[in-house]
Amino acid sequence: MASRVGAIPCTRGALSVHPSTVATAAGTGHSRHGLPPCPCRCEGVVQRSAGDISQGCRPTRRIYLCFTIASSLQIVHRQWCQQQPPREGDSTMTTAQITSTVTSTDGTAIALETHGPAGAPTVIGVHGATAYRGILNTAGDLADATGLRTISYDRRGRGESGDTLPYAVEREIEDIAAIVDLAPEGAWLLGESSGAVLALEAALAGVPVRGVIAYEPPFVVDAGRPSVPADYVQRIDAHIAAGRRLDAFKQFSLEGVGMPAEMVEGIAEGPWWPLVEPVAHTLAYDGRIMRDTMRGSASPLARYAAVPVPVLVLAGAESWPFVHSAAQALAAVLPAGELELLPGADHQLQPATVAGPIAAFVARTAR
């Protein structure tokens, strides 16, 4: 896939993360796994530490990535790799791109871009924690794959969007409502990870959407992984107030994502940190969006029984077991919910994988 946004130039060499986290030198391949070299242009490989090798790595869209690494790090390695020119057989963006801004209710400017035919149904992407168009932008590929009109926007506090304080989840819902107004015939929300929860909250608040596609909302509904501490948001706030953005991101990585400690210690040395640092304060925003839904119980999900529109819940078959439990629990409480498990998929949304289910869902709910 051709790169859409410049970020970090590819070094075509070793991708160092931490002394215990192996990144193979160019051409040497997945030495600990006996796998071929990373097929992306950088020819480097991100692996887990020696203690986690039993988990294994697998190819995800031309890039070998351990399937248990946090998606916020996956997307930056993907962006790193996409700096190289497309090769024969790579997909390229064929849809028109229009970049603009909308003004939210409180006067905040929200930056967005639109792809696809103007007369097609509109799908609005809602990013998860730390993601923004500069490091994760699949809107063009999704438009290509589905024939739909897609909108990608920077959530407030990220990328080219403003960030009027004080923060409240309601302000982000108003941002979505302002974007929905660009689609007078209605729109569907496609939320990824915590963005899926924000999309559900928008529908619950009465934003006039036709439906919601919730891709792997990270609820913790059982003992499948450690729950998030009750003071999680307060401690993120304290780190940010004291100027400790790296500590905030480490806390998010350890407690919010569940990354192993040895990987977290090398975060500041990785190529992704300069891209994530400017948006680290928004980790508290996503923590507020998640409310108490990551505490090990499905009970808080009962609020979504009042969602007034159809919801398609998607989860990757290769994703974490706790994500599967979350998807099942959400689908069970939704009045018009559907659940689909995507073979070969993980927590990183891939347009080619979700295109079919999304297009079919939009067609069904457009009637």
C-alpha positions as CSV (number, residue, x, y, z in Angstrom):
1,M,0.0,0.0,0.0
2,A,1.3,3.4,-0.8
3,S,2.0,5.7,2.1
4,R,-0.4,8.6,2.6
5,V,1.3,10.5,5.4
6,G,5.0,11.1,5.9
7,A,6.4,10.1,9.2
8,I,9.8,8.5,9.8
9,P,12.1,7.5,6.9
10,C,12.7,3.8,6.7
11,T,16.3,2.9,7.6
12,R,16.1,-0.5,5.9
13,G,18.0,-1.9,8.9
14,A,17.6,-3.1,12.4
15,L,14.6,-1.8,14.3
16,S,15.8,-1.5,17.9
17,V,13.2,-1.4,20.6
18,H,14.8,-2.8,23.7
19,P,17.9,-5.0,24.4
20,S,15.5,-7.9,25.1
21,T,13.3,-7.2,22.1
22,V,14.9,-8.5,19.0
23,A,14.7,-6.6,15.7
24,T,16.6,-8.4,13.0
25,A,19.1,-6.7,10.7
26,A,18.2,-6.4,7.1
27,G,17.9,-9.7,5.3
28,T,18.6,-11.9,8.3
29,G,15.1,-12.9,8.9
30,H,13.1,-14.1,12.0
31,S,16.1,-15.8,13.4
32,R,14.4,-17.1,16.6
33,H,11.4,-18.4,14.7
34,G,13.0,-19.7,11.5
35,L,10.7,-17.4,9.5
36,P,11.7,-15.6,6.3
37,P,12.7,-11.9,6.4
38,C,10.1,-9.3,7.0
39,P,8.6,-8.8,3.5
40,C,8.1,-5.1,4.0
41,R,10.7,-2.6,2.6
42,C,12.4,-2.0,5.9
43,E,13.3,-5.6,6.1
44,G,13.3,-5.4,9.9
45,V,11.3,-7.4,12.3
46,V,9.7,-6.6,15.6
47,Q,9.6,-9.5,18.0
48,R,8.8,-10.2,21.5
49,S,11.4,-10.8,24.2
50,A,12.9,-14.2,24.7
51,G,10.5,-15.1,27.5
52,D,7.5,-14.6,25.2
53,I,8.8,-16.3,22.1
54,S,6.3,-19.2,22.6
55,Q,3.6,-16.7,21.6
56,G,5.0,-16.6,18.1
57,C,4.9,-14.0,15.4
58,R,2.9,-14.1,12.2
59,P,2.6,-12.0,9.1
60,T,0.2,-9.2,9.1
61,R,-0.1,-7.4,5.7
62,R,3.5,-7.8,4.6
63,I,4.8,-7.0,8.1
64,Y,5.8,-9.6,10.7
65,L,4.5,-8.4,14.1
66,C,3.9,-10.3,17.2
67,F,0.1,-10.6,17.6
68,T,0.3,-9.6,21.2
69,I,2.1,-6.3,20.8
70,A,0.0,-3.2,21.3
71,S,-1.7,-1.9,18.2
72,S,-0.4,1.6,18.9
73,L,3.1,0.3,18.3
74,Q,2.0,-1.9,15.3
75,I,0.7,1.1,13.4
76,V,3.9,3.1,13.7
77,H,6.0,0.2,12.4
78,R,3.4,-0.1,9.6
79,Q,3.8,3.6,8.9
80,W,7.6,3.2,9.0
81,C,7.4,0.5,6.4
82,Q,5.0,2.4,4.1
83,Q,7.6,5.1,3.4
84,Q,9.0,2.9,0.6
85,P,7.7,3.1,-3.0
86,P,4.9,0.6,-3.8
87,R,5.9,-2.6,-5.4
88,E,4.2,-4.5,-8.1
89,G,1.0,-5.9,-6.7
90,D,0.7,-3.3,-3.9
91,S,-2.6,-1.5,-3.7
92,T,-2.7,2.2,-4.4
93,M,-5.2,4.9,-3.5
94,T,-7.6,5.5,-6.4
95,T,-10.3,7.5,-4.6
96,A,-10.3,11.3,-4.4
97,Q,-9.1,12.8,-1.2
98,I,-10.6,16.1,0.1
99,T,-9.1,17.6,3.3
100,S,-11.1,20.1,5.3
101,T,-12.2,21.1,8.8
102,V,-15.5,21.3,10.6
103,T,-16.3,23.4,13.7
104,S,-17.6,21.6,16.7
105,T,-20.2,23.1,19.1
106,D,-17.6,24.6,21.4
107,G,-15.7,26.2,18.5
108,T,-13.0,23.5,18.2
109,A,-11.7,22.9,14.7
110,I,-11.8,19.2,13.7
111,A,-9.6,18.2,10.8
112,L,-10.8,15.5,8.5
113,E,-10.4,14.0,5.0
114,T,-13.0,12.4,2.7
115,H,-12.5,9.6,0.2
116,G,-14.7,7.9,-2.2
117,P,-17.7,8.8,-4.4
118,A,-19.8,11.7,-3.2
119,G,-23.1,9.9,-3.7
120,A,-22.1,6.7,-1.8
121,P,-23.1,5.9,1.8
122,T,-20.8,7.6,4.3
123,V,-18.7,5.7,6.9
124,I,-16.9,7.8,9.5
125,G,-13.9,6.3,11.1
126,V,-13.3,6.9,14.9
127,H,-9.7,6.1,16.0
128,G,-8.8,4.5,19.3
129,A,-6.2,5.6,21.8
130,T,-3.2,7.6,20.5
131,A,-4.2,7.0,16.9
132,Y,-4.7,9.9,14.4
133,R,-4.4,10.4,10.6
134,G,-0.7,11.0,10.8
135,I,0.1,7.5,11.9
136,L,-3.0,5.5,11.1
137,N,-5.2,6.2,8.1
138,T,-7.1,3.5,6.3
139,A,-9.9,5.6,4.9
140,G,-8.6,5.6,1.4
141,D,-8.1,1.9,1.3
142,L,-11.5,1.2,2.8
143,A,-13.2,3.4,0.2
144,D,-11.3,1.6,-2.5
145,A,-12.3,-1.8,-1.1
146,T,-16.0,-1.0,-0.5
147,G,-17.0,1.7,-2.9
148,L,-18.3,3.7,0.1
149,R,-17.6,7.3,1.0
150,T,-15.2,7.3,4.0
151,I,-14.3,10.1,6.3
152,S,-11.2,10.0,8.6
153,Y,-10.8,12.7,11.2
154,D,-8.3,13.6,13.9
155,R,-10.0,13.4,17.3
156,R,-9.6,16.5,19.4
157,G,-6.2,16.9,20.9
158,R,-4.6,15.0,18.0
159,G,-3.0,15.7,14.7
160,E,-4.4,18.8,13.1
161,S,-7.5,19.2,15.3
162,G,-7.9,21.6,18.1
163,D,-8.3,20.8,21.8
164,T,-10.5,23.2,23.8
165,L,-10.4,22.6,27.5
166,P,-11.8,21.4,29.8
167,Y,-12.3,18.0,28.3
168,A,-15.5,16.1,28.4
169,V,-16.7,13.0,26.5
170,E,-19.7,15.0,25.5
171,R,-17.4,17.3,23.5
172,E,-16.1,14.4,21.4
173,I,-19.7,13.3,20.8
174,E,-20.4,16.8,19.5
175,D,-17.4,16.5,17.2
176,I,-18.9,13.4,15.7
177,A,-22.2,15.1,15.3
178,A,-20.6,17.9,13.4
179,I,-19.0,15.4,11.0
180,V,-22.3,13.5,10.6
181,D,-23.9,16.7,9.5
182,L,-21.7,16.5,6.4
183,A,-23.7,13.4,5.3
184,P,-27.3,14.7,5.1
185,E,-28.6,11.3,4.2
186,G,-27.0,9.7,7.3
187,A,-23.8,8.0,8.1
188,W,-22.4,4.9,9.8
189,L,-19.7,5.1,12.5
190,L,-16.7,2.7,12.3
191,G,-15.0,2.7,15.7
192,E,-11.7,0.9,16.4
193,S,-10.8,-0.2,19.9
194,S,-11.7,2.6,22.4
195,G,-13.0,4.5,19.3
196,A,-15.6,1.8,19.0
197,V,-16.8,2.7,22.5
198,L,-16.9,6.4,21.6
199,A,-19.0,5.5,18.6
200,L,-21.4,3.6,20.8
201,E,-21.6,6.5,23.2
202,A,-22.4,8.9,20.2
203,A,-25.2,6.6,19.1
204,L,-26.5,6.3,22.7
205,A,-26.5,10.1,23.0
206,G,-28.8,10.5,19.9
207,V,-26.3,11.5,17.2
208,P,-28.3,10.6,14.1
209,V,-26.3,7.7,12.6
210,R,-27.6,4.9,10.6
211,G,-25.5,2.3,12.4
212,V,-22.3,1.5,14.2
213,I,-19.5,-0.9,13.3
214,A,-17.6,-1.6,16.6
215,Y,-14.2,-3.2,15.9
216,E,-12.8,-4.8,18.9
217,P,-14.0,-2.6,21.8
218,P,-11.5,-3.3,24.6
219,F,-13.9,-4.1,27.4
220,V,-12.6,-6.3,30.2
221,V,-15.6,-8.4,31.2
222,D,-14.0,-11.4,32.9
223,A,-10.7,-12.6,34.3
224,G,-9.2,-13.1,30.8
225,R,-6.7,-10.3,31.5
226,P,-6.0,-8.0,34.5
227,S,-8.6,-5.3,35.0
228,V,-7.7,-1.6,34.9
229,P,-7.3,0.0,38.4
230,A,-10.1,2.3,39.6
231,D,-7.6,5.2,39.8
232,Y,-6.3,4.7,36.3
233,V,-7.5,8.0,34.8
234,Q,-6.6,10.1,37.9
235,R,-3.0,8.8,37.7
236,I,-2.8,9.5,34.0
237,D,-4.0,13.1,34.7
238,A,-1.3,13.5,37.4
239,H,1.4,12.4,35.0
240,I,0.3,14.8,32.3
241,A,-0.1,17.7,34.8
242,A,3.5,17.1,35.9
243,G,4.8,17.0,32.4
244,R,5.5,13.2,32.6
245,R,4.0,12.2,29.2
246,L,6.3,9.2,28.9
247,D,5.1,7.9,32.3
248,A,1.5,8.4,31.2
249,F,2.1,6.3,28.1
250,K,3.9,3.6,30.1
251,Q,1.0,3.4,32.5
252,F,-1.4,3.1,29.5
253,S,0.8,0.4,27.9
254,L,1.1,-1.6,31.1
255,E,-2.4,-1.3,32.5
256,G,-4.6,-0.2,29.6
257,V,-3.1,-2.5,27.0
258,G,-1.4,-5.1,29.1
259,M,2.0,-5.0,27.5
260,P,4.9,-6.8,29.2
261,A,7.1,-4.6,31.4
262,E,10.3,-5.3,29.4
263,M,8.7,-3.9,26.3
264,V,7.4,-0.8,28.0
265,E,10.8,0.2,29.3
266,G,12.1,0.7,25.8
267,I,9.3,2.8,24.5
268,A,11.2,6.1,24.6
269,E,13.9,4.6,22.5
270,G,11.6,3.5,19.7
271,P,10.8,5.3,16.5
272,W,7.1,5.7,17.5
273,W,7.6,7.8,20.6
274,P,8.0,11.2,18.7
275,L,4.7,10.5,17.0
276,V,2.8,9.4,20.2
277,E,4.3,12.0,22.7
278,P,2.3,15.0,21.3
279,V,-1.0,13.1,21.9
280,A,-0.1,11.4,25.2
281,H,-2.5,13.7,27.1
282,T,-5.4,12.2,25.2
283,L,-4.9,8.9,27.0
284,A,-7.0,10.3,29.8
285,Y,-9.7,11.1,27.3
286,D,-10.0,7.5,26.2
287,G,-9.8,6.4,29.9
288,R,-12.9,8.5,30.5
289,I,-14.7,7.1,27.4
290,M,-14.1,3.6,28.7
291,R,-15.7,4.5,32.1
292,D,-15.8,1.4,34.3
293,T,-16.0,-1.1,31.4
294,M,-12.4,-2.5,31.9
295,R,-12.9,-3.7,35.5
296,G,-13.5,-7.4,34.9
297,S,-17.3,-7.4,34.8
298,A,-19.9,-7.3,31.9
299,S,-22.4,-5.4,34.1
300,P,-21.4,-1.9,32.9
301,L,-22.2,-2.9,29.3
302,A,-25.9,-2.9,30.2
303,R,-26.0,0.8,29.3
304,Y,-25.7,-0.2,25.6
305,A,-29.0,-2.0,25.7
306,A,-30.4,1.5,24.9
307,V,-28.4,2.0,21.7
308,P,-31.1,2.8,19.2
309,V,-29.4,1.8,15.9
310,P,-28.1,-1.5,14.5
311,V,-24.6,-2.4,15.6
312,L,-22.1,-4.8,13.9
313,V,-19.5,-6.0,16.4
314,L,-16.3,-7.3,14.7
315,A,-13.4,-9.1,16.3
316,G,-10.4,-10.8,14.8
317,A,-10.0,-14.5,15.2
318,E,-6.3,-14.0,16.0
319,S,-6.9,-11.3,18.6
320,W,-6.7,-11.7,22.4
321,P,-9.2,-14.0,24.0
322,F,-10.4,-11.1,26.3
323,V,-11.4,-9.2,23.1
324,H,-13.6,-12.2,22.0
325,S,-15.3,-12.2,25.4
326,A,-15.9,-8.5,25.2
327,A,-17.4,-8.7,21.7
328,Q,-19.7,-11.5,22.8
329,A,-20.8,-9.6,25.9
330,L,-21.5,-6.5,23.9
331,A,-23.4,-8.3,21.2
332,A,-25.5,-10.0,23.9
333,V,-26.9,-6.7,25.3
334,L,-27.4,-4.8,22.1
335,P,-31.1,-4.7,20.9
336,A,-30.0,-4.9,17.3
337,G,-26.5,-6.3,17.5
338,E,-24.7,-8.7,15.2
339,L,-21.3,-10.4,15.9
340,E,-18.8,-11.5,13.3
341,L,-15.4,-13.1,13.9
342,L,-13.0,-12.4,11.1
343,P,-10.6,-15.2,10.2
344,G,-6.9,-14.2,10.2
345,A,-7.6,-10.8,11.7
346,D,-6.2,-9.3,14.9
347,H,-6.6,-6.0,16.8
348,Q,-5.2,-4.0,13.8
349,L,-8.1,-3.2,11.5
350,Q,-7.2,-4.2,7.9
351,P,-9.5,-2.7,5.2
352,A,-9.3,-5.8,3.0
353,T,-10.5,-8.0,5.9
354,V,-13.4,-5.8,7.0
355,A,-14.5,-4.4,3.6
356,G,-17.0,-7.3,2.9
357,P,-18.7,-7.3,6.3
358,I,-18.9,-3.5,6.4
359,A,-20.3,-3.1,2.9
360,A,-22.9,-5.8,3.6
361,F,-23.9,-4.2,6.9
362,V,-24.3,-0.8,5.4
363,A,-26.4,-2.3,2.5
364,R,-28.7,-4.1,5.0
365,T,-29.2,-1.1,7.3
366,A,-29.5,1.5,4.5
367,R,-32.9,0.1,3.5
